[in-house]
Amino acid sequence: MAVSAAIVLLASAPSGAHHTGSTLLSETTVTVKGVVKSWLWSNPHCLLTIEVKGAGGQVVQWVMEAQAPNSIYPSGYRSNTFKPGDEVTVTANPVTNGRPYGRIASVVLADGSKLGGEGGGRRGNAAAQ
């Protein structure tokens, strides 16, 4: 019985720590415009990697995290939403250490369609996809 209790306690500790938002600036947002390098549609989190021109024309690679596919699907995201080379504008909650990493709040595609944020899904033809 004691061994079972210890296993349950040990197994639950990492999952609680994993889902904390303490490393993110939840009240602060940053908006960056760049070109999609990759889109990983996977559990437990989807990852969008974009290349953004920084100061002096230097390219900075940003990694933007979203929730699991089943959580972001209602907001218009799909496995084929982003392709390498697509231009996007991403609004995200950046990490506190200043590195180019954040949690996606919303994305505006090159055609002006918006994903996430207020209003939910993709405007226009989202329901058809």
Phi, psi and omega in degrees: 000315180295322179295318179298317179297319179295320179296317179298316180295317180292322181290328183278337182298312180296323182292325177292320179291324182298323186266016177281146177256018187293340179272357181254149174271084187296336180271344185253142174233155175229143178243125180233144178245132182198193182245133181295130173262316179202158177224114179256112181262094190203155172276149003273350179218145173273147181232128176249122178251125179232152177255125185240134176284122180263198179302137178072014179080003180287135181276130178244131179269118177258138173247122182246129183258140173237172178287185180296155181310316181293338179276327184263349179305314180298340179270007175102355181283141178224168180297335182250019182298318184242137176234148177308133180099343178295141173270134180220157171239120186245131171255128186216162171267111184282161176288157185289338184276002176085359179288158182282070181215140179198177178256125184296130172260316177199162179223138172248124180278168182301330181275004179093354178294142180246136176245140178072194180064199179294141179091353173079247192276189181295134178276141178101254189257027184295318185297333182284343184269000000 
